[in-house]
Amino acid sequence: MFGLLVACALSLQAPQHAVTASWVDDGVDPSRPNAVTYTGTVELTPAEAFTAAKTRAEELTRQRLRTYGAKAAEEVSPFWLPQFVRNQQIDRWVDRQLRREPPAVLDRDDVIRDHGFGKSFQTKLLVDSPEPSARALRRLSHRIDGAGELFLAKCGGTVVFWGVLALVFWWLDRLSRGYMSGRLFLLAASLGISVPGVAFLFI
């Protein structure tokens, strides 16, 4: 009977930590200065709690990398390079960085809360999150340079395309003696907008 009472008392204590470590309360680990803590949402199972914490770690790591990338890109981007082109290259660089160096989980802490009618679980992760290396930032600079050159090439191609389109439109309009001027103009305008628009999506 006494053992049963002790077991009940322990089960009602909340929160319960499956792992005790200094970083759980402090949020930092002196021995691992690059480590960052991420806390997931409260879930119904330990597996769901770990997945939620890992998802949050990946999302916040992505945001952190994007902040570094945006700062580096701003320093090397020419003033005439549109923001959407810069953002494309930053996002691709972040994706590649996460594939090359995914967030490494160094430690975890599981909190179990007993609500009487059931238990809930919440996971906190200690994740290795160093700053991007100089080599990684140079790769981003090369991507920005390549995107700038490609953007200029596509701008020149667009001007040539518009010139050819105008010439073809004028020739067809003369050939039809002005009978199809309205339809030819709409066709030329739609091509003049849609073709460059699609081309600039893939820089």
C-alpha positions in Angstrom: 0.0 0.0 0.0 2.8 2.4 0.9 4.6 1.6 -2.4 1.4 2.4 -4.3 1.0 5.8 -2.6 4.7 6.7 -3.3 4.2 5.7 -7.0 1.1 7.9 -7.2 2.8 10.8 -5.6 5.7 10.6 -8.0 3.4 10.4 -11.1 1.7 13.6 -10.1 4.9 15.6 -10.0 5.1 17.9 -13.0 7.2 18.5 -14.9 9.3 15.4 -14.9 12.7 15.5 -16.7 13.9 12.3 -18.3 17.4 13.8 -18.7 19.0 16.3 -16.2 21.6 18.6 -17.7 22.8 22.1 -17.0 21.7 23.5 -20.4 18.0 22.5 -19.6 17.6 25.3 -17.1 20.3 27.8 -18.4 19.6 27.4 -22.1 23.3 27.3 -22.8 26.1 24.8 -22.5 29.5 26.3 -21.6 31.4 23.4 -23.1 29.6 23.9 -26.5 29.2 27.6 -27.2 27.8 27.0 -30.7 24.8 25.0 -29.3 21.3 26.5 -29.3 18.3 25.2 -27.5 14.9 24.7 -29.2 11.7 23.8 -27.4 8.9 22.0 -29.2 5.2 22.2 -28.6 3.3 20.1 -26.1 2.2 16.8 -27.7 0.4 13.6 -26.7 3.3 11.1 -27.3 7.1 11.3 -26.9 7.6 10.7 -30.6 5.3 13.6 -31.6 7.1 15.8 -29.0 10.5 15.0 -30.5 9.2 15.6 -34.0 7.8 19.0 -33.0 11.0 20.1 -31.4 13.1 18.9 -34.4 10.8 20.7 -36.8 11.1 23.9 -34.8 14.9 23.5 -34.7 15.0 23.1 -38.5 12.7 26.1 -39.1 14.6 28.4 -36.7 17.9 27.2 -38.1 16.7 28.1 -41.6 15.7 31.6 -40.4 19.1 32.0 -38.8 20.9 30.9 -41.9 18.8 33.2 -44.0 19.7 36.2 -41.8 23.4 35.5 -42.3 22.8 35.0 -46.1 20.8 38.2 -46.5 23.6 40.2 -44.8 26.3 38.7 -46.9 24.3 39.0 -50.1 23.6 42.7 -49.4 27.3 43.4 -49.2 28.2 41.8 -52.6 25.0 42.4 -54.6 25.1 45.2 -57.3 22.6 47.9 -56.7 20.7 47.1 -59.9 20.1 43.4 -59.0 16.4 43.0 -58.1 15.5 41.9 -54.6 13.6 38.8 -55.9 16.7 37.5 -57.7 18.7 38.0 -54.5 16.1 36.2 -52.4 16.1 33.3 -54.9 19.8 32.8 -54.5 19.7 33.1 -50.7 16.9 30.5 -50.4 18.8 28.1 -52.6 21.9 28.6 -50.7 20.1 28.0 -47.4 18.6 24.8 -48.8 22.0 23.6 -49.8 23.6 24.5 -46.5 20.9 22.5 -44.7 21.6 19.5 -46.9 25.3 19.8 -46.5 25.2 20.5 -42.7 21.9 19.5 -41.2 21.2 20.6 -37.6 23.0 18.1 -35.3 21.1 17.2 -32.1 23.6 17.1 -29.2 21.2 16.4 -26.4 17.6 16.3 -25.5 15.4 16.8 -22.5 11.9 15.3 -22.2 9.3 16.9 -19.9 6.4 14.7 -18.9 3.3 16.3 -17.3 0.6 14.2 -15.7 -2.8 15.9 -16.0 -4.8 13.2 -14.2 -6.7 12.2 -17.3 -3.5 11.5 -19.3 0.0 12.7 -19.9 1.5 15.3 -22.2 5.1 15.5 -23.5 7.4 18.3 -24.5 10.9 18.0 -25.8 13.8 20.5 -25.7 16.7 19.9 -28.0 20.3 21.1 -27.7 21.4 21.6 -31.3 24.8 22.4 -32.8 24.3 25.7 -34.7 27.6 27.3 -35.7 27.9 30.4 -37.9 28.2 29.7 -41.6 31.9 29.3 -42.6 33.7 31.8 -44.7 33.8 29.2 -47.5 30.0 28.8 -47.3 29.6 32.6 -47.6 31.9 32.7 -50.5 29.7 30.1 -52.3 26.8 32.5 -51.8 28.9 35.4 -53.2 29.6 33.3 -56.3 25.9 32.5 -56.6 25.0 36.2 -56.5 27.7 37.0 -59.1 26.4 34.3 -61.4 22.8 35.4 -60.9 23.8 39.0 -61.8 25.4 37.9 -65.0 22.5 35.7 -65.9 20.1 38.6 -65.1 21.9 41.0 -67.4 22.0 38.3 -70.2 18.3 37.8 -69.9 17.6 41.5 -69.9 19.6 41.8 -73.2 17.7 38.7 -74.6 14.4 40.3 -73.6 15.2 43.5 -75.5 16.2 41.5 -78.6 13.0 39.4 -78.2 10.9 42.5 -78.1 12.6 43.9 -81.1 12.0 40.7 -83.1 8.4 40.5 -81.9 7.7 44.1 -83.0 9.2 43.4 -86.4 7.1 40.2 -86.8 4.0 42.0 -85.6 4.6 44.9 -88.1 5.2 42.4 -91.0 2.1 40.4 -90.2 0.0 43.5 -89.8 1.1 44.8 -93.3 0.5 41.3 -94.7 -3.0 41.3 -93.4 -3.6 45.0 -94.5 -4.5 45.9 -91.0 -7.4 43.4 -90.8 -6.0 41.6 -87.7 -4.2 44.5 -86.0 -6.2 44.2 -82.7 -5.7 40.4 -82.4 -2.0 40.7 -83.4 -1.4 43.4 -80.9 -3.0 41.3 -78.1 -0.9 38.3 -79.1 2.3 40.3 -79.3 1.6 41.9 -75.9 0.9 38.6 -74.2 4.0 37.0 -75.6 6.1 40.1 -74.8 5.0 39.8 -71.1 4.7 36.1 -70.5 7.9 34.8 -72.2 10.3 37.2 -70.3 8.3 36.6 -67.1 8.8 32.8 -67.3 12.5 33.3 -68.3 13.2 35.5 -65.2 11.6 32.9 -62.9 14.6 30.6 -63.5 17.7 32.6 -62.6 
